[in-house]
Amino acid sequence: MNSLFSILPRGLARGVQAGVASLAVLLAESGPAAETAPAATPANAARLQWWREARFGMFVHWGPVSLKGTEIGWSRGAQVPIEEYDALHRQFNPANYNADDWARTAREAGMRYLIFTTKHHDGFCMWDTKQTDFNIMKTPYGRDVVKELAAACRRQGVEFGTYHSVCDWHHPDFPLTSPGGSVRREAANLDRYEAYLRAQVRELIGGYGPLMAMWFDVPQEFDARRGLGLEQFTRSLQPDIILNNRSGAQGDYDTPEQRVGKYQDSRPWETCMTLCRQWAWKPNDEMKSLKECLQTLARCAGGDGNLLFNVGPMPDGRIEPRQVERLREMGDWLKRNGQAIYGTRGGPYKPGAAFASTRRGNTLFLHVFRWDGDSLELPDLPRKVLAARLPGGVSATAVQAGGKLTLRVPASARDEIDTIVRLELDGSAMDLAPIALVPPVKAAASNVYRRQEDHYGPAMAFDNDPDTRWATDAGSLQAWVSADFGRPRTLRRVRIEEAYPGRVKRFEFQRREGTEWKTLFVGTNLGPRFERTFDPVTTREVRLNVLEASDGPTIAEIDVSEK
């Protein structure tokens, strides 16, 4: 995966980030606009539709690197010397690997499919490939884990697919090598490497298929032409396979990484995200709470996307017990609430930090993560609400008046993670246009990270989406970000989420009065969830002014409200 810059030296990390950014531009220019129709072919349309309705899958990153507890691929030549990294397979003997346990864990978590890393950027192959000796059969373990896992998934009713890195920092014919694909080899042969890559794709589809999907990653030297060629070759082997957008070509769906994708109902997408912080196993890695896990899943579905949730098994072959327990907790929740996730489409309300919605037929599911007071006010629907109830039949109140839909649920009936309210409408919910919960604001900032306004601009702090952020250049010790609502609003509360908690050391929150900024309050240490009420003020503009920071301030969300 790509979001691993923190494990590299700062100079190298910036180089890799620049390369990934260039790749993103290439993919954007070579593919259609986000509004274009899905890229499904007639041969794979049914499989793609099944995948969209499945909504939830397991990602598995595993290999000899688990012996070190460092990141797969990216730590080669960084945290672990190349010679040591490449020799790890000689010690790799996961005696407790049980493919049925993995597949059963996925099924019990409510996951409908599983994607396994057959080869990451380090080039090590987890199946009995005939193209190289750098593979699982040359370890003390000596068993084909891909063969066993593919068979186990079928026994457990879990669809199976493979992750396969396009780049290969171990193969002598690939032009780039470790660390991080930042070193160019003096001699390489990309055509010969492409033949090697295609031979491995043929092995995987022919020997372990049919596959639900092939998940390519980090094409680097593969431009749109080579990517399209690889895509067409793969489809020639299995016409109904679905492909992601990381071969260098557009594929069938988009893949936002380590963040929930934006609302997009015109082209399929899938967030890939780690259950802990690292893709490969790491001792004592920080694991997401059940609340974070379930709200992430609901927000993905609410944005009309899937969630591919990653686990990194331990060196002995087991998925860490605490991770298994967390996934089973998710599965228990889905047994009760899966009707609001599986087989739904996102919307019409666009998801945000406090709310998401999914729909099917004449039914609209409202997912409320946070309540302000006794009710929730939303823009009204162009449909009449016939009934409102919670799972189990508990009644809720939905009042349509004055252009608003006001929802009330007794406090005793609310769920601290996700209060799901089922609305039955007098017509289809499927043809309703997307509804934004927060009107757009005109935002400004003193500084934007590398001037990347589309990715890190000031508007990202006011878009009701905690997975976007306003970011500033490294080393920025003071900065400000402001919002103009376009009309005066009466405000008395602000919530601020710092994307990298601990950077902001001293700040002031202000409102504009004429040509001057007036300070409402000052504070220190914003952290991940800062909240403050103040005497009501009526203003059109507000500003967070960071007076002191340890590094470039990065703010995920600023939410100002009347209550």
N, C-alpha and C positions, 0 to 999 in steps of 0.2 A: 504494500500500500504506500501512498505518497505522503501522508501527514505525519512525518517522523523526523522533522527537521531538528527537533530538540535534542536528538541523540548525537548529532554531528557537531563538529567544531563550528563556531559562528560563521567564519568565512566560507566554509564548505556548504553549510546549511543555506546561506544566502544564494550560493551558486546553484544548488539543487532547486531551491524555491524558484529562482528565475527560469530554470529549465522547465519546471512543471508549469509555470505561468505561460511560457511560450507554447508549451504543448496544448494548454487549454485554449489559447488563441487559435492554434492550428485546427483543433477539433471544431471550435465554433465556426471558423471560416469554411471548413470543408463540409460541415453538416448543415441541415436545414435550420431555419429559425425555429424557436421553441413552439410557435403556433402551428407548425406543419403537422400533418397527420402522422400517426405511428408508422414506423418503417417495416411493419410486419408484411411478409410475403404471404400469398395464399396458402403456401405449404405449412407455415408455422403460425398462422393466425389463431387457430384453436388452442395451441399450446401457450401462446402469449396471453390469450384471454384467461386460460386456467391460472397461469402464473400471477396475473394481476389480481384475480379473485382470491388467491392463496394468501397474499399480503405479508406473510411472515416466514422467514427462512433462517437457517443456521449457516454461518460462515466458520470455517475451521482453518486456522493457520498453525502449522505444526511441521517439525522437522528436527534434525540433529541440533539446531541452534538452541532448542529448549534446554539442552545440557548447560548452557551458559546463562540462560535467563535474560538474554538480550534480544533486540528486535530482529526478526527474520529478514535476511537480505541486507538491510540497511546497516547493521552493525559490522558487517564484513569489511575489514580494513579500517573501521572506526573504533568501536569498543574492543573488537577482537581482531588481532592480526590475521591477514589473509591466510597465511599458511596454517595457523591454528584453526581458523574457521573451517577451512576446506578439509581438515583432518577429523573433524568432530564425528563424521559418520562412522569412523572406525570404532567409536565407543558407544554408538547408538544401539541400545538393546531394550526397547520398550516392552518388557515381558508382560505387563499388565494391560496391553492394548486389547480391547474387546470391541470389535466393530458394532456388534449388536447393542452394547451398552450406549455407544454414541448415538446410534440411530434411534434407540428407545428414548434417550434423553431429548432428542429433537422432537420426537412425536409427543412426548409427555409435556413438552413446553408449548405445544400448540403450533409448532413449526411444520410447514407443509413440504418444505424442500431443504436440501443441504448442498452447499458448495464447498468442495475440499481443494486445498492448495496442492495440486499435483507437482507444480514446479514454481518456486518463487524466483526472485531476481538473482539469488545466489546460485541458480542452475541445478541444485540438487533435485533429483527426480524420485518421487515417492511410489513409483510403480516399476514393474519389470520391463523397462524400456530396452530396446535393442540398439538404440542410437548412441549410448554412452555407458561407461562403467560407473559413472558418478550417480549411483542410484541405490535404492533401498535394499536391493538384493546383495549388495556388497557390504552390508553392515552385519554385525553379529546377529542381528534379528533375522535377516534373510527371508522375510515374507513380504508378499505384495499387499501392502495395506490398502491400496486403492481397490484392488479386486475384492478384498474382504468387505470394505465399506460399501461399495456399490451393491453387492449382494445383500448386505444387512439392511440397507435403506429400502430395497425392494421388499424384503420380508416384513419390514415395519410399516410399509405404506408411505414412505417418505421419498419424494422425487429426488434424483441424484444428478448433480452437475459438477463440473470441474473448473477450478481457477487455474489459469496457465499464463505465466509471465511471458510477455512478448520479448522484453529485454532479457539478457542473460550475461551477467557480469563474470561468470566463470568460463564460458565458452570462448575459445581463442578466436573464433571468427566474428564474434560480435564486437563492434568498434569501441564500445565503452566498457570500463571495468570499475571495480570498487576503489575507494569508498563512494557509495551513492551514485555510481555511474558518472562520476565527475572526471575520470581519467580516461584519456583517449589512447588506445593501443597504437603502437607504431605500425603494425601490420594487422589487417583484418579483411574479411571477405563477406560482405553482407548478403550477397546472393547465395553463397554456400551456407551461411547461417540460416537463411530463410528456408532453404531446402531441408535443413535439419529440423527446424521448427515445424514445418508442414508434415514431416515424417512422424513427429511425435503427436501431432494433432490426429493424424490417421490412426496411430496406435490407440489413442485414447477412445476415439469414437468407435473404431472397429473392435477393440478388445473389451471395452467397458460400457459401451452404449447399448441401446440408444440413450443419449444424455438429454436431460431436460434443457441444460444450458451449458455454454462454454463462456467463462468469465475471463476475458483477456485483461492485461494490465500493463501500464507504463511502456508504450511502444518506443519512446525515445527516437531511435534512428528510422523507425517505420513512419513514413509520411502517409498522406491520405491514399496515394496510389498503392503502396505496399499493403496498407491496412485493408483497403477494399479487396485487393487480391487475396489476402488471407481470409477475409470474411467469405468471399465467393467460394474459395477452396473448401472451407469448413462446411458451407451449406451444400456443396456438391457431394459431400460424404454423408450428410444427414440433413435433408431439406427442411425438416420441421424443427430443427434446433433453434433456440433463441440465443442471441448474442448481445453482449453489452457494447458500450461505446468506447472501449479502450484498446482497440486493435490499431487505431489510426484512422478507422472509418466510424460512421455514425452508429452502426448496429441497430438494435431494436429498442433500446431504452437507455436512459441517462443514469449516472451513478454518483450522486453527491456523496462525499466522504466525510465521516465524523461530524456530520450536521444533518438536520432534517431538511430535506429539499423544499424549495418554495412550492406554493400551490401551482399545479400544472396538470390539467386534465386533457390536454391535447396530445401529449406524448408520454408513454410510460416512464417511470423512474423508480429507483430503488436506492434508499440510503444504506450505505454500508458503514457500520459503526461497531466499536468494540464494547463488550460487556465490562471489561476493565479498561485500563488506559493503553496497554500495549497489545499489539496484534498477536505476537507470540507470547508464550507463557513467561511470566515474571514472578518471582517469589514475592508474596505480600503485596501484589499489585492492588491498587485502589479499585474497588468494584462499585458499580452503580447501584443505587438503592432501588428497591422494587418500585417506588414512586417514579423515579427517573425512567426506569425501563418501560413501564406501562404507559406513561404519558408520551414517551418517545414513539411507541408503537401507535398510539391513538393519533398523534399529530402527523405521523407519516400517512396513515390511512386517511386522515382529514385533508391532507394535501393531495390526495389521489395517488399516493406512492406506496411502495413496499418497504419493509425493514429487513435487512440482512444483518443479523446480530452475530458478532464474532466471539468465539471462544478459542483459547490457546491451550491445548492439552499439555500435561506435564511430561517430563522426560520418560516416565515409566509407562506412558500410554493412556493414563486416565485423565478425564476431564476433572479439574479440581472440584472436590465435593461441594464447596461453598457456591461455586458457579452452577453446578447441577441443581442445588437447592433453589437458587434464585430463578433458574429457568423453570423449574417445576412450579414455583409460585406463580410465574406468569401463565403457565398452562392451566393452573387451577382457576385463575381469573378469567381466562378465555373460555373455560367450560361454562362459566356463568354468563359471560358477556360477549362471546364470540360473534353473536349475530350482529353486533354493532361494528365488527371489524371485517370478518370474512365476507367475500362476495359483495361488498359495498363499493361505492364510488365516493370520492371525497367531495366536500362542499354541501350546499352552496356557500356557506360561510367559510371564508378563508381562515385557516387556523392561526393561532397566536400563542402567547405564553399562557393564557388563562382559559383557552377555549378552542375546541375543534368541532367539526361536524362531519358525519358520514350519512349516506343515503342509499336506499334501495326501494324501487317502486314508489308507492305513495307514503313511504315511511322516512322520516328524518330523525337521525340519532344525534342529540346534542351531548357533547362530552365537555363537562364543566370541571376544570381543574382548580379554579379559585373563585370564591364568592366575595363580593364587596357588599356587605350589608345583607339585607333580607331578600334581595331579588337580583336578577340579571337582566339587563336591558340590551336588546339587539335590534338592528334594523328589521322592520317587519318583512314578512314573506308575501309574495303575490299569490298566496294560497290560504284558504281558511284552515285553521287548526281544529280538527274534530275532536281530538282526545290527546291528553298528555299523561304519561305514566312512567314510573321507574321499573327496573327489573323486579319481578315478583309481583307486579300489579299495583304497587303503591301509587296513588294518584298524585299528580303535580298540577300546578295551575299555569296556564299560558293565556295571557290577555293580549289581544291585538287592538291597539288604539293609538291614534296620533302618530302613525308612521313607525310605531315601535312594537316589538314583541317583548312583553315583560314576563319573565319566567320566575316562578316561586316554588321552592321545594323546602319543606320543613327541615330545620337544621338537624334534627334527629335522623332524617332519612338521607342526608348527604354522605357521600363517600369522600374520604380525605384525599384519595388519589384521583378518582374520575367518577363524578356523578353523571350517570347516563340517563338522559331523559328522552323517551321515545315519543315523537310527535306523529300522529296520524293525520294526513292532509286530505283535502277534498279533491286532490288531483295528483298527478305525478310530480315527484320531487326531482326527477332526473333531468328535466329540461329547464330547471331554474338557472339563471345566470349567476356567476360567482358574485358574492357579496363581501366587500371589505369591511371589517369591523372598525377599523380606525381610518378616518379620512387622512389623505396624504398631507404631510407638513412640508414646509420649505425649511430645510435644515442647512446650517453652515458650520464650519469648523476652522480652527486656526491651522490645522495640519491634518493630512490624510496619508496613511502609509503608502509610500512610493507613488502617490497621486493616483491610486487605483480607486477612483470614485465609485465604480460599479460594484466593487467588492468590499471596500472598507470606508465608504463615504459617510458623512454625518447622518444621512437619512436612515442608515442601518441601525442607528441607536433609537429611532422613533417608529420602527415599522411593526411593532408588536410581535416580533419574531426573535426569540432569544438565541437562535442559531446563526443570526447575522450579527455583525458588530462594526462599530466605528473604531478604527485603529489608527495609531499615529506612528511616526517613524521611530525606530529604535534610538534610545538616548534622549527622547523628548521628555523633559522634566516638568514642563508646564504646557498646558493646552486648554482649549475650550471648545464646546460644541453647543449649538443653540437651535431652537425650533421656533418657527413662526406658524401659528395655527390658521392664519388668514382672517381670523375674527377674534374678538375678545372672548375669553373663557374664564369662568370662576373656578379657581383651583384651591385645594387645601391638602393634597397629599401627593407625594412623589415616591416612586420605587425605582431604584437604580441597581442594575446588575453589572458587576465588573467581570469582564470575560476572563481576565487573569488577575484573580484577587490578590491584593497586597501591594499592587503598584502605586495606587493613589494613597498619598500620605496626608494631604490637606487639601480641602476644596471649599468652594462656596456655591450655593444654589441661588440664582438670581432671576429677577423679572425686569423687563424693560419698561421704563417710565419716561416717555418722551424720547430724548436722545441719550438717556443715561441708564445704566444698569444698577438696580437696587438689590442689595443682598437680603434674601429671605432668611437664610441661616448659613452657618459655617459648620464644617465637620471634618473628621479624620477617618481614614481606613474604611473606604466604602465596602469592600468585600463582595461576596457573591449575591447577597440579598439585603441591600440597604433599604430601609423604609422610614419615612418621616412625615408627620402631619404638621401643619402650620396654620396660622390664622387665615381665613379665606381671603384671597386676593383675586381681582379681575385684571387679566392681562392678555395680551396677544402673543407675547414672546417670552420664552424662558431660556436660561443658559446654565449649564454646568461648567464652572470655571475651576480647573485643576491648578492649584497654586504650587503643589509640590508632589513629585512622583519619583519613584526609584528607577523607572524606565517608562517607555512610551505608554501612556494610558490607553486602555482598550475597553470600551464600554459596549456590552451586549444589548442593553435595553434601558431606556428612560421612559417611565410611564407616569404621567401626571394626570390626576383625576380630581373630580369634584367631591368624591367621598371615599 
